[in-house]
């Protein structure tokens, strides 16, 4: 375990993709740098586990979104991580008859028309709830809302139209065979990180910044804060003097909830690789299922928004139980004996995340820039929520850490006389 120095030039709070991006960008600068991480591992909301001897599972982020602009693609190649460039199973490759073709086509038409209306609403420049772009009475509205919970972690009523429009998606989505979390942990391996080091106070009232942690106190000239917005909004980490604009901006960018479960699948050879399973359930409280990702003998389930939060609140195992019930509803009760829970995420219950990724509440699209702005040339802010166009993603987080590091290097250090 890295020992905690009493004094550094730059302290970085959080060893997720943003903190590691900042640490990499400051390497070789001649500055003394330490990354302070509350968890006992690297990666933050990127985390790969071996759920069983046959199944590797990304508990957090799993897709390299906008792969042609994703900075982790080059990093993966450099570190020898194999990339999978197959098309994701979201639109096509439907399995079973739970969602017949003609209904699926009708749903896709309704969803594409919704996105067209949402885009037009964004061009008008009013930051209204995305739900206003739903067509009144359209029978597919609850399922369009379910898709929002998967993408944004929240229902459309809580989603800013302008923030949705600011997101850049090149529709190229790749994966890392050994796990995105494993890639980010390998990327962070050379960085100077103090684990199990929970920061509670950043006191910037004096010439040097004093940081109180669970492993003692240290001072720094500059601090890069990369923690999730909910921790800033809830003042889990306090600033002294307080920074109300940061707390307010973080509150306008809450973390939604997305959760995943992986279920071992007995007799997996009878099922297609990379299949997609979901039903025409006509409700927002629904899961979507990925059959045999990478050909592994498992089914991955995905839940979002208030439904995911309710399943978390129902306790350990509730997400797996819901997934098995829903899959049995689609494929028949015989499937139950072939499925066994392996691992499930519960990101809202995680004390160092309190959710999955940020969305701007209606009227708060401008909060990303407010959160990203440096304070007094000494406090700098990064994290997926501060990315102007790649928020919600690991590469958006990493790139924001690099941006904050450039700001650190551009700002002269004010030494005591």
N, C-alpha and C positions, 0 to 999 in steps of 0.2 A: 504493500500500500504506500502510495506517495505521501511523504510527510508534509505537514502543512507549514509553509514558510511564514515567518512573522511579517514579511514585507515583500511586495512585488511591484513591478511597474504596472502590469495590467492583470486584473482578476476577471475571469469569465465565469458567469453564473450559469451552470447547466451544460451537461455533456451530451446533449442531443445533437442533431445534425447542424444546428446553427452554431452552438458553442464550439463544436469540432471544426467547423468551417472557419470560424474566427481564429482558433488556435493554429490551424494550418497556415492561414494567411499571415500570422504574426511570427511564425517560425523563421529564423534567420534574420529577424529585424534587430537583434541585439538587445531586445527588451526581455526582462524577466516576466514570464507569463505562468499563471496557474489556472486550471479549470476546476471549479468547485461543483461537485455533483452530489445531490442528495441520495441518489440510489446507490446500490452496490454494483452497478454495471453501467456500461456506456450505451448510448443510443436513444435514451428518452422514449418517445413513442414509436421508435423503430426497434423491434425486438423479435428475434427468431428463436424458437425452441424446437427441440427434438421431441415431438409429441408422442412418438412411438419409434421403435427401431426403423420402421418403414416410412414414417411421415415427418417431414420437416414443415414447420408451420410458422408463418409470420403472424405473430399476435397483433402487431400494429401494421404499419404501411407495408404493402406488398407489391404495388405496381409502380414502375418508373413511368409516370405520366409525362406526356409531351417529350417522348424519348429522344427526339431529334434536337431538343433544346435542354435536355436534362444533364446537368454537370456530373451526376453519378454514373452516367454511361461510360465516360472516359476513365473515371476512377475505377469502375468495375474491371475494365479491360486491363488497366495498369496493375491492379492487384490480383489478376488472374481469376476473376469470378465469371463463370459462364452466364451469358445473357440468353434469355428465351424471347424470341421476337415473334412468336405465334400471335395471331389475332386473339384478343380476349373473347370469352364466351358470352358477352353480355347480350348482343342483339340476335345473334344466330345460334346455331348448335343447340337448339332446344331439345330436351329429352322428354319422352312420354307425351301423353295427351292432356296434361293438366292445363295447357295453354294452347289450344288448337291454332293452326296456322292463320286461318281467316280472322280470328279474334286478335291474334298477335299483330297482324298487319294493320288492323283497325286501330289498335292501341298505339302502334308506332306512328300512324298518321296523326292521331290526336295529340301525341306528345310532340311531334315535330311542329304541328300548328301552334301548340302552346309556346314552344321556344321561339317561334317566329314572332308571336305577339309580345313575348317578354323582351325580345331584342328591340322591337319597335318602341315599346314603353321606355326602354333605357335610352333610346335616341332622343326622346322628349326631355330627358335630363331630370325628371322628378324621381327622387329616391323613395319609391313606394314599396310596400310589401309585394313580393313576387306572386303571391296568391291572387292579386288583382288581375293577373294575365290569364287566369283560368277562364275557360268558357263556361258561363253559368249553365248548370244542369248537365254538363257533359258526363256521361256515365263513367268515363275513365279518370275523372279528377282524383279520386282517392288513390289510384295507383300511380298517377303522375306525382302526387304528393309523396308516395312511398319512394319513388326514384330520387326525389329531393332529399329524403332522409338518408339515402345511401351516399349521395354525392356531397351533400352539405352538412349532414349530421343533424338537420333540423327540418321542420315542415316549412312549406312555402310562405306561410304567414309571418314567419320569423326571419325571412331572408330578404336582404336588400337587393332590389332590382339592379342598381348601379354597381354594386359589388359583384353580383353574378356576371354582369357585362364586362367587368374589368379583368376577369379570370381568363388566362390564355391557355387554350387547350388545342394542341395540334393533332389530337386524336390518334397519336401513336403511343401505345401502352405496352411496355415490355416488362419482363420479370427477371429476377435473379434466382437461378436454380437453388443455390445454397441459402437463399433468404436475404431480403433487403436489410433486415436487422443485422444479419451476420456481416454483410458488406459494410454497413455504417460502423459497426464495432471494430472491424479490421481497419477502416479508414482512421478511426480514433486511436488505434493502438499506440502510435508513436507520440501522442500528445501528452503533456504533463497534466495529469488529472488526479485530484484528491477525491476519492469515492467516499460514500457514507458521510458526506459533509454538507449538511443542510444549512442554508443561509437563512437567517431570520431578520437581520437588520443591515441596511446600507446607510451609514451615517456620513453624509457629504457636507457636514456643517463646517469642517475645518479644512486646512490646506491639503491634508491627505485624507483619503476616504477610509473610514473604518468599517470593516465587515465582520459582523458577529455570526459565527457558525456553530454547529453542534460539536465541532472539533477544536474550538478555540477562536481567537480573534486575530485578524491580520489587517494590514493597511496596504493601500494601493494608490497609485497616482490616477489611474483610470479603471473604470469597471464597464464590462459589456454584459448586459442583462439579456438572457435568452430564454427565460422561463415562460411556460404557457400563460396566456392572458388571464385565466381564472385565478392563478396564484397572485397576480398583480392586483386584479379587481377585488379579490377577497382580502387583500393586504396580509397574505401569509408571509410575504417578504415585505417588510416595512421600509420606507424611506424616511430619513430625518435630515433636513426638513422634509415634510410631506410633499408629494408631487401629484396634486389633484388632477391635472390634465392627463397624466399617464394612467391613473386609476380609472378615470372616466372613459378614456379611450379603450382601455382593456375591457371595461364593462360593456362597451358597445360592440366588442368583438368576442363574444363568449365562445367557449368550445362546445360544439354540438357533441352528440354521442353516436358512435358507430361501434358495433361489437361483432366479433367473429367467433365461430366455433368450428372445431374440426371433429368429425365423427369417423371412427374406423369403419370400413365397409368390407364385410366378409364376402367372398366370392366376387371381388371387384372386376374380374375379367369379363363378367357378363354385362358390364356397364361401359359406356363409351368414355374414352379419355376426354378431358376438357369439355364435358357437357354442361349445359345450363338447365337448371330446373327452377321454374316458378309457375305459379298458377294464375289464372284470371280470377283472382280472389275478390276484386272490386273493393278492397279496403286498404287503408294505409298501414295497418298493423300486419305486415307480412314480411317474410324472409325471402331472400334469393339464394340459390344454392349452386355451387360449382362442383360438378362431379369429377372426381379423379384429376385434380390439378397436377400437372407434370406426370400424369399417369399413376400417381400414388394411390394406394388402396384406401381412399377416404372421400368424404363429402364435406366441403366447407360451406358453412352457412354465414349469412351476413344480415345484420339487423341495424336499423338506424332510428334516430330521432327519439320522440317520447316513448315509442314502443320499446326501443333498446333500453332506455332509462328504467322503464317499468319492469322489464325482465331482470335487469341488474338488481333492482330493489327487491325483487321476489327471492333473491338469495342465490347462493352457489348452485350451479347445476340447472337453473331455470332456463337459461339460453339453450343448452343442449336438449332439455326436455321439450321445449317449444319446437326446436328444429326437427326432432324425431317425430313429434306429432304431426307437424305440417307435411313432412316428407311422406309419412304413412298415409296421410289424407290424399296425396297425389298418386302414390305408387301402390297403395294397398297395405294392409296390416302385416303381411308376411315380411315386409322389409324391416320391421322393428327388430327381429332377432338377428339381423345382419349388421345392425348399427350399434356402435358403442362409443360413448363420449370419451374423447381424449383430452381436449384442452379448450377452454373458452376465455375470451378477454372480458374484462369488466372495467373499461377505462374511466368511467365516471367515478368509480369507487377508488381509483388509484390516487393516493394523496398528492403525488407529484405531477399529476396530469389534470385530474378532475374533468376529463372529457377527451375527445379525440382530435378535433381540429377546428379552427376558428371559422365563424361566419359573421358577416356584418349584419347587425339588426337593421331594419328599415330606417333610413335617415342617418346611418352611421358609416356609410362607405368611406368617408373622409378620415375615419379614425385610424386607418392603417398608417397613413402618413404622419398623423399626430403621434402615434405610438413609436414610430421609427425614428423620430427626430431626436438628435443628441441634446443633452442638458449641460449647459455651462462648459462645454468642451471636455467634460470629465466622465459623464455617464452616457453610455451608448446602448442602443436597443436593437435586438435582432430576434429572429424566430419566424416561423411560417406566417404568423399573423401580421408581420411587418412587410411582407413581400408585396409589391404593388400588383403583380400579375400571376405569380405562382404560389399564392397562399394555399393552405391546406396540404402542401406537398413537402416531402423531405428535401427535394432539391431546391425548392423555394426557400426553405429554412437555411440550408447550407449556404446558398448564394447570399442570403441576408447577413449571415455571419461574416462572410468575406467583405461585404459592403461596410459593415460596422468596423471591421479591422482596418479598412482603408481610411475610414473617418478618424480612428484612433491615431494612425500614422500621420495624418494630415494636420492634426491638432498639436501645437507645441505644448510640452509639459510645463506647467507653472511651478517651478521649484520655490521653496521658502527662501527668503532673502538671508 
